[in-house]
Amino acid sequence: MKTLKNFLLDLFFPKLCFGCQKENSYLCQDCQSLLDVNNFHKRYKTKYLNDLYYPLNYKRASQSFKNQLTRKLIKKFKYKPFVKKLSIPLSRLIIAHFQLCEKQIPFLKDKNNYLLTFVPLFKKRLKWRGYNQAEEITKQLSKVLKIPYQEILEKKKATTSQSQLSQKERKNNLDNVFSCKRKISKKILLIDDVYTTGATINECAKELKNKGAKKVIGITLARTEPD
């Protein structure tokens, strides 16, 4: 039944590349090759985050094809009409980044001491979207990297969308919003979609550290650069 359902969906609603409109994929190989996937890693550290990995950079105002494609992919993944299956090609970009990095990535060498988790959504937001985009990426990464994932964090209340706020307002908007469900004894790979000011992922990292996480490394699809 599942195979039949997928066949009918592909028949009446074929997958079209968001870059060139070619059929059979939301991101064809040709358009993926045009994206500048980072082939290096520069250590990034904050008070609570030990490092950050991301395959793509983009500027909000840039009109270049690769920049507009990056924005479109993330927008279609997060906003209506939702394209949940974008988690697969987007996760491949993260894996491609890991493969291209010249230096040895610590969590690929020491998998047993790491655990994947993701930035949570408030339950009302989750119901509206039908899925958590960060969780969908986490599931895909867990399959490929062979690192288990768990839902460790929860969002206790609704907040104003971070995209509508200034950097200072973003931090205040998230005070005491996230909490950990349990004590942690491993190093954490924390997944989110985009790193802009870092307010969300750093607030989550703080909670994870407070509950015993030895290290928290962020992994996102993209990092927003200033225009």
JOQUI-V725799 format. One record per residue. N is the residue number from 1. RES is the residue in three letters. D_LAST is the distance of its C-alpha to the last C-alpha in Angstrom with 1 decimal. Layout:
BEGIN
n=N res=RES d_last=D_LAST
n=N res=RES d_last=D_LAST
END
This chain:
BEGIN
n=1 res=MET d_last=48.2
n=2 res=LYS d_last=44.7
n=3 res=THR d_last=44.9
n=4 res=LEU d_last=46.2
n=5 res=LYS d_last=43.4
n=6 res=ASN d_last=40.7
n=7 res=PHE d_last=42.6
n=8 res=LEU d_last=42.8
n=9 res=LEU d_last=39.1
n=10 res=ASP d_last=38.2
n=11 res=LEU d_last=40.8
n=12 res=PHE d_last=39.6
n=13 res=PHE d_last=35.9
n=14 res=PRO d_last=35.1
n=15 res=LYS d_last=32.0
n=16 res=LEU d_last=29.6
n=17 res=CYS d_last=26.8
n=18 res=PHE d_last=23.4
n=19 res=GLY d_last=22.4
n=20 res=CYS d_last=25.6
n=21 res=GLN d_last=28.0
n=22 res=LYS d_last=30.6
n=23 res=GLU d_last=33.0
n=24 res=ASN d_last=33.8
n=25 res=SER d_last=30.4
n=26 res=TYR d_last=27.2
n=27 res=LEU d_last=25.5
n=28 res=CYS d_last=27.8
n=29 res=GLN d_last=28.2
n=30 res=ASP d_last=27.0
n=31 res=CYS d_last=23.6
n=32 res=GLN d_last=23.3
n=33 res=SER d_last=24.0
n=34 res=LEU d_last=21.0
n=35 res=LEU d_last=18.6
n=36 res=ASP d_last=17.6
n=37 res=VAL d_last=19.4
n=38 res=ASN d_last=19.0
n=39 res=ASN d_last=22.4
n=40 res=PHE d_last=22.2
n=41 res=HIS d_last=21.9
n=42 res=LYS d_last=20.8
n=43 res=ARG d_last=22.4
n=44 res=TYR d_last=20.2
n=45 res=LYS d_last=22.3
n=46 res=THR d_last=22.1
n=47 res=LYS d_last=25.2
n=48 res=TYR d_last=26.2
n=49 res=LEU d_last=24.3
n=50 res=ASN d_last=25.9
n=51 res=ASP d_last=23.4
n=52 res=LEU d_last=20.7
n=53 res=TYR d_last=20.8
n=54 res=TYR d_last=18.4
n=55 res=PRO d_last=18.7
n=56 res=LEU d_last=15.3
n=57 res=ASN d_last=11.6
n=58 res=TYR d_last=9.0
n=59 res=LYS d_last=5.6
n=60 res=ARG d_last=6.5
n=61 res=ALA d_last=6.2
n=62 res=SER d_last=7.6
n=63 res=GLN d_last=11.3
n=64 res=SER d_last=12.9
n=65 res=PHE d_last=15.9
n=66 res=LYS d_last=15.3
n=67 res=ASN d_last=11.9
n=68 res=GLN d_last=13.6
n=69 res=LEU d_last=16.7
n=70 res=THR d_last=15.2
n=71 res=ARG d_last=13.9
n=72 res=LYS d_last=17.3
n=73 res=LEU d_last=19.3
n=74 res=ILE d_last=17.9
n=75 res=LYS d_last=18.3
n=76 res=LYS d_last=21.8
n=77 res=PHE d_last=22.7
n=78 res=LYS d_last=21.8
n=79 res=TYR d_last=22.6
n=80 res=LYS d_last=25.6
n=81 res=PRO d_last=27.2
n=82 res=PHE d_last=26.9
n=83 res=VAL d_last=27.3
n=84 res=LYS d_last=28.7
n=85 res=LYS d_last=29.7
n=86 res=LEU d_last=26.2
n=87 res=SER d_last=26.7
n=88 res=ILE d_last=28.7
n=89 res=PRO d_last=26.4
n=90 res=LEU d_last=23.4
n=91 res=SER d_last=25.7
n=92 res=ARG d_last=26.7
n=93 res=LEU d_last=23.2
n=94 res=ILE d_last=23.5
n=95 res=ILE d_last=27.0
n=96 res=ALA d_last=25.9
n=97 res=HIS d_last=23.5
n=98 res=PHE d_last=26.5
n=99 res=GLN d_last=28.7
n=100 res=LEU d_last=26.5
n=101 res=CYS d_last=26.0
n=102 res=GLU d_last=28.3
n=103 res=LYS d_last=29.3
n=104 res=GLN d_last=31.5
n=105 res=ILE d_last=29.8
n=106 res=PRO d_last=32.0
n=107 res=PHE d_last=32.3
n=108 res=LEU d_last=33.4
n=109 res=LYS d_last=36.2
n=110 res=ASP d_last=37.3
n=111 res=LYS d_last=36.9
n=112 res=ASN d_last=39.8
n=113 res=ASN d_last=38.2
n=114 res=TYR d_last=35.0
n=115 res=LEU d_last=34.4
n=116 res=LEU d_last=31.6
n=117 res=THR d_last=30.5
n=118 res=PHE d_last=27.6
n=119 res=VAL d_last=25.7
n=120 res=PRO d_last=28.0
n=121 res=LEU d_last=27.7
n=122 res=PHE d_last=29.9
n=123 res=LYS d_last=33.0
n=124 res=LYS d_last=32.4
n=125 res=ARG d_last=28.9
n=126 res=LEU d_last=30.5
n=127 res=LYS d_last=33.3
n=128 res=TRP d_last=31.0
n=129 res=ARG d_last=29.0
n=130 res=GLY d_last=32.1
n=131 res=TYR d_last=30.5
n=132 res=ASN d_last=28.0
n=133 res=GLN d_last=25.3
n=134 res=ALA d_last=25.0
n=135 res=GLU d_last=28.8
n=136 res=GLU d_last=29.1
n=137 res=ILE d_last=26.9
n=138 res=THR d_last=29.0
n=139 res=LYS d_last=32.2
n=140 res=GLN d_last=31.2
n=141 res=LEU d_last=30.2
n=142 res=SER d_last=33.5
n=143 res=LYS d_last=35.5
n=144 res=VAL d_last=34.0
n=145 res=LEU d_last=33.8
n=146 res=LYS d_last=37.1
n=147 res=ILE d_last=35.8
n=148 res=PRO d_last=37.0
n=149 res=TYR d_last=34.8
n=150 res=GLN d_last=35.7
n=151 res=GLU d_last=34.4
n=152 res=ILE d_last=34.4
n=153 res=LEU d_last=32.0
n=154 res=GLU d_last=32.3
n=155 res=LYS d_last=30.3
n=156 res=LYS d_last=32.8
n=157 res=LYS d_last=31.3
n=158 res=ALA d_last=28.8
n=159 res=THR d_last=25.5
n=160 res=THR d_last=22.9
n=161 res=SER d_last=20.1
n=162 res=GLN d_last=17.4
n=163 res=SER d_last=14.6
n=164 res=GLN d_last=16.1
n=165 res=LEU d_last=16.2
n=166 res=SER d_last=14.6
n=167 res=GLN d_last=14.6
n=168 res=LYS d_last=18.1
n=169 res=GLU d_last=19.3
n=170 res=ARG d_last=18.3
n=171 res=LYS d_last=20.7
n=172 res=ASN d_last=23.4
n=173 res=ASN d_last=23.2
n=174 res=LEU d_last=24.3
n=175 res=ASP d_last=27.1
n=176 res=ASN d_last=30.2
n=177 res=VAL d_last=29.0
n=178 res=PHE d_last=29.7
n=179 res=SER d_last=33.0
n=180 res=CYS d_last=34.7
n=181 res=LYS d_last=37.8
n=182 res=ARG d_last=39.6
n=183 res=LYS d_last=39.9
n=184 res=ILE d_last=38.1
n=185 res=SER d_last=39.6
n=186 res=LYS d_last=37.3
n=187 res=LYS d_last=33.9
n=188 res=ILE d_last=31.2
n=189 res=LEU d_last=28.5
n=190 res=LEU d_last=26.3
n=191 res=ILE d_last=24.5
n=192 res=ASP d_last=21.6
n=193 res=ASP d_last=19.2
n=194 res=VAL d_last=15.6
n=195 res=TYR d_last=14.6
n=196 res=THR d_last=11.8
n=197 res=THR d_last=13.3
n=198 res=GLY d_last=16.5
n=199 res=ALA d_last=18.7
n=200 res=THR d_last=20.6
n=201 res=ILE d_last=21.4
n=202 res=ASN d_last=22.3
n=203 res=GLU d_last=24.5
n=204 res=CYS d_last=26.3
n=205 res=ALA d_last=26.7
n=206 res=LYS d_last=28.3
n=207 res=GLU d_last=30.8
n=208 res=LEU d_last=31.6
n=209 res=LYS d_last=32.3
n=210 res=ASN d_last=34.4
n=211 res=LYS d_last=36.5
n=212 res=GLY d_last=37.2
n=213 res=ALA d_last=34.5
n=214 res=LYS d_last=34.9
n=215 res=LYS d_last=31.4
n=216 res=VAL d_last=28.3
n=217 res=ILE d_last=25.9
n=218 res=GLY d_last=22.9
n=219 res=ILE d_last=22.2
n=220 res=THR d_last=19.4
n=221 res=LEU d_last=18.4
n=222 res=ALA d_last=14.8
n=223 res=ARG d_last=12.3
n=224 res=THR d_last=8.8
n=225 res=GLU d_last=6.4
n=226 res=PRO d_last=3.8
n=227 res=ASP d_last=0.0
END
